[in-house]
């Protein structure tokens, strides 16, 4: 392997590391968003086991 090939491989590895870090950051951001949305949905759920509006509509 000559120096040029080696340098190209090093550049490719650096690029892949940067892309991996970016994607890991996006994954974390999406995980936080999903967690936040899950918490919001849970907060909207009926607390006492009473049917919500959708369940009432299905019964009628």
N, CA and C atoms as an extended XYZ file, in Angstrom:
180
Properties=species:S:1:pos:R:3:atomname:S:1:resname:S:1:resid:I:1 pbc="F F F"
N         0.865       -1.171        0.000 N   UNK     1
C         0.000        0.000        0.000 CA  UNK     1
C         0.911        1.233        0.000 C   UNK     1
N         0.686        2.090       -0.962 N   UNK     2
C         1.516        3.288       -1.010 CA  UNK     2
C         0.918        4.401       -0.150 C   UNK     2
N         1.646        5.478       -0.057 N   UNK     3
C         1.251        6.589        0.811 CA  UNK     3
C        -0.078        7.205        0.376 C   UNK     3
N        -0.289        7.306       -0.918 N   UNK     4
C        -1.533        7.896       -1.420 CA  UNK     4
C        -2.740        7.050       -1.021 C   UNK     4
N        -2.636        5.730       -1.190 N   UNK     5
C        -3.733        4.839       -0.794 CA  UNK     5
C        -3.990        4.929        0.705 C   UNK     5
N        -2.915        4.966        1.466 N   UNK     6
C        -3.029        5.062        2.923 CA  UNK     6
C        -3.740        6.352        3.322 C   UNK     6
N        -3.340        7.453        2.715 N   UNK     7
C        -3.960        8.740        3.025 CA  UNK     7
C        -5.436        8.768        2.633 C   UNK     7
N        -5.779        8.122        1.517 N   UNK     8
C        -7.181        8.047        1.104 CA  UNK     8
C        -7.996        7.250        2.120 C   UNK     8
N        -7.439        6.137        2.596 N   UNK     9
C        -8.135        5.332        3.596 CA  UNK     9
C        -8.309        6.102        4.901 C   UNK     9
N        -7.286        6.826        5.303 N   UNK    10
C        -7.377        7.631        6.523 CA  UNK    10
C        -8.473        8.685        6.371 C   UNK    10
N        -8.534        9.321        5.214 N   UNK    11
C        -9.572       10.330        4.962 CA  UNK    11
C       -10.961        9.696        4.999 C   UNK    11
N       -11.097        8.501        4.432 N   UNK    12
C       -12.390        7.812        4.448 CA  UNK    12
C       -12.796        7.449        5.870 C   UNK    12
N       -11.846        6.984        6.669 N   UNK    13
C       -12.141        6.636        8.062 CA  UNK    13
C       -12.582        7.873        8.824 C   UNK    13
N       -11.909        8.982        8.630 N   UNK    14
C       -12.290       10.232        9.307 CA  UNK    14
C       -13.693       10.674        8.898 C   UNK    14
N       -13.988       10.549        7.609 N   UNK    15
C       -15.315       10.930        7.121 CA  UNK    15
C       -16.391       10.032        7.738 C   UNK    15
N       -16.120        8.733        7.797 N   UNK    16
C       -17.082        7.806        8.393 CA  UNK    16
C       -17.261        8.067        9.883 C   UNK    16
N       -16.192        8.413       10.574 N   UNK    17
C       -16.306        8.746       12.003 CA  UNK    17
C       -17.178        9.982       12.192 C   UNK    17
N       -16.973       10.989       11.350 N   UNK    18
C       -17.768       12.216       11.446 CA  UNK    18
C       -19.241       11.923       11.169 C   UNK    18
N       -19.509       11.106       10.157 N   UNK    19
C       -20.896       10.756        9.842 CA  UNK    19
C       -21.522        9.961       10.985 C   UNK    19
N       -20.746        9.056       11.573 N   UNK    20
C       -21.246        8.256       12.691 CA  UNK    20
C       -21.589        9.147       13.875 C   UNK    20
N       -20.720       10.090       14.197 N   UNK    21
C       -20.985       11.014       15.301 CA  UNK    21
C       -22.245       11.834       15.027 C   UNK    21
N       -22.400       12.285       13.788 N   UNK    22
C       -23.593       13.055       13.419 CA  UNK    22
C       -24.850       12.209       13.605 C   UNK    22
N       -24.809       10.977       13.089 N   UNK    23
C       -25.983       10.106       13.188 CA  UNK    23
C       -26.284        9.732       14.630 C   UNK    23
N       -25.256        9.530       15.441 N   UNK    24
C       -25.483        9.243       16.857 CA  UNK    24
C       -26.151       10.434       17.537 C   UNK    24
N       -25.743       11.635       17.173 N   UNK    25
C       -26.366       12.838       17.718 CA  UNK    25
C       -27.820       12.957       17.299 C   UNK    25
N       -28.098       12.660       16.029 N   UNK    26
C       -29.484       12.705       15.537 CA  UNK    26
C       -30.324       11.647       16.239 C   UNK    26
N       -29.745       10.468       16.449 N   UNK    27
C       -30.461        9.393       17.129 CA  UNK    27
C       -30.815        9.813       18.547 C   UNK    27
N       -29.877       10.452       19.233 N   UNK    28
C       -30.142       10.927       20.589 CA  UNK    28
C       -31.255       11.972       20.573 C   UNK    28
N       -31.188       12.894       19.626 N   UNK    29
C       -32.221       13.930       19.534 CA  UNK    29
C       -33.590       13.313       19.276 C   UNK    29
N       -33.644       12.319       18.407 N   UNK    30
C       -34.920       11.655       18.129 CA  UNK    30
C       -35.413       10.879       19.340 C   UNK    30
N       -34.502       10.251       20.063 N   UNK    31
C       -34.888        9.512       21.268 CA  UNK    31
C       -35.489       10.450       22.303 C   UNK    31
N       -34.881       11.619       22.452 N   UNK    32
C       -35.396       12.607       23.401 CA  UNK    32
C       -36.778       13.075       22.961 C   UNK    32
N       -36.948       13.302       21.649 N   UNK    33
C       -38.239       13.736       21.124 CA  UNK    33
C       -39.306       12.672       21.358 C   UNK    33
N       -38.971       11.420       21.093 N   UNK    34
C       -39.925       10.326       21.307 CA  UNK    34
C       -40.283       10.223       22.782 C   UNK    34
N       -39.291       10.338       23.648 N   UNK    35
C       -39.544       10.277       25.093 CA  UNK    35
C       -40.467       11.419       25.512 C   UNK    35
N       -40.199       12.619       25.015 N   UNK    36
C       -41.031       13.780       25.346 CA  UNK    36
C       -42.468       13.570       24.873 C   UNK    36
N       -42.621       13.084       23.645 N   UNK    37
C       -43.964       12.846       23.125 CA  UNK    37
C       -44.676       11.753       23.912 C   UNK    37
N       -43.950       10.722       24.309 N   UNK    38
C       -44.552        9.649       25.112 CA  UNK    38
C       -45.049       10.190       26.442 C   UNK    38
N       -44.249       11.056       27.051 N   UNK    39
C       -44.657       11.655       28.327 CA  UNK    39
C       -45.881       12.542       28.147 C   UNK    39
N       -45.925       13.281       27.050 N   UNK    40
C       -47.083       14.148       26.796 CA  UNK    40
C       -48.349       13.329       26.573 C   UNK    40
N       -48.225       12.235       25.824 N   UNK    41
C       -49.383       11.371       25.588 CA  UNK    41
C       -49.845       10.755       26.901 C   UNK    41
N       -48.904       10.307       27.711 N   UNK    42
C       -49.260        9.716       29.000 CA  UNK    42
C       -49.977       10.738       29.879 C   UNK    42
N       -49.553       11.991       29.800 N   UNK    43
C       -50.189       13.038       30.605 CA  UNK    43
C       -51.620       13.303       30.143 C   UNK    43
N       -51.899       13.055       28.876 N   UNK    44
C       -53.242       13.282       28.342 CA  UNK    44
C       -54.184       12.110       28.600 C   UNK    44
N       -53.639       10.959       28.942 N   UNK    45
C       -54.467        9.766       29.163 CA  UNK    45
C       -55.332        9.950       30.404 C   UNK    45
N       -56.535        9.361       30.387 N   UNK    46
C       -57.399        9.455       31.568 CA  UNK    46
C       -56.721        8.798       32.770 C   UNK    46
N       -56.823        9.430       33.910 N   UNK    47
C       -56.120        8.960       35.102 CA  UNK    47
C       -56.904        7.906       35.881 C   UNK    47
N       -58.226        7.974       35.810 N   UNK    48
C       -59.039        7.119       36.673 CA  UNK    48
C       -59.584        5.886       35.967 C   UNK    48
N       -59.078        5.603       34.771 N   UNK    49
C       -59.568        4.458       34.034 CA  UNK    49
C       -60.851        4.737       33.270 C   UNK    49
N       -61.338        5.964       33.357 N   UNK    50
C       -62.553        6.338       32.630 CA  UNK    50
C       -62.246        6.337       31.135 C   UNK    50
N       -63.211        5.962       30.325 N   UNK    51
C       -62.952        5.954       28.879 CA  UNK    51
C       -62.743        7.379       28.370 C   UNK    51
N       -61.837        7.506       27.418 N   UNK    52
C       -61.639        8.828       26.827 CA  UNK    52
C       -62.700        9.055       25.751 C   UNK    52
N       -62.656       10.199       25.098 N   UNK    53
C       -63.680       10.557       24.114 CA  UNK    53
C       -63.729        9.552       22.964 C   UNK    53
N       -62.585        9.062       22.527 N   UNK    54
C       -62.558        8.105       21.425 CA  UNK    54
C       -63.268        6.821       21.811 C   UNK    54
N       -63.023        6.334       23.012 N   UNK    55
C       -63.684        5.111       23.469 CA  UNK    55
C       -65.189        5.325       23.587 C   UNK    55
N       -65.611        6.483       24.050 N   UNK    56
C       -67.040        6.781       24.156 CA  UNK    56
C       -67.691        6.758       22.778 C   UNK    56
N       -67.005        7.309       21.777 N   UNK    57
C       -67.545        7.343       20.425 CA  UNK    57
C       -67.672        5.935       19.856 C   UNK    57
N       -66.724        5.054       20.156 N   UNK    58
C       -66.787        3.686       19.654 CA  UNK    58
C       -67.969        2.929       20.252 C   UNK    58
N       -68.265        3.197       21.504 N   UNK    59
C       -69.372        2.516       22.169 CA  UNK    59
C       -70.693        2.952       21.560 C   UNK    59
N       -70.815        4.236       21.268 N   UNK    60
C       -72.072        4.769       20.700 CA  UNK    60
C       -72.125        4.457       19.268 C   UNK    60
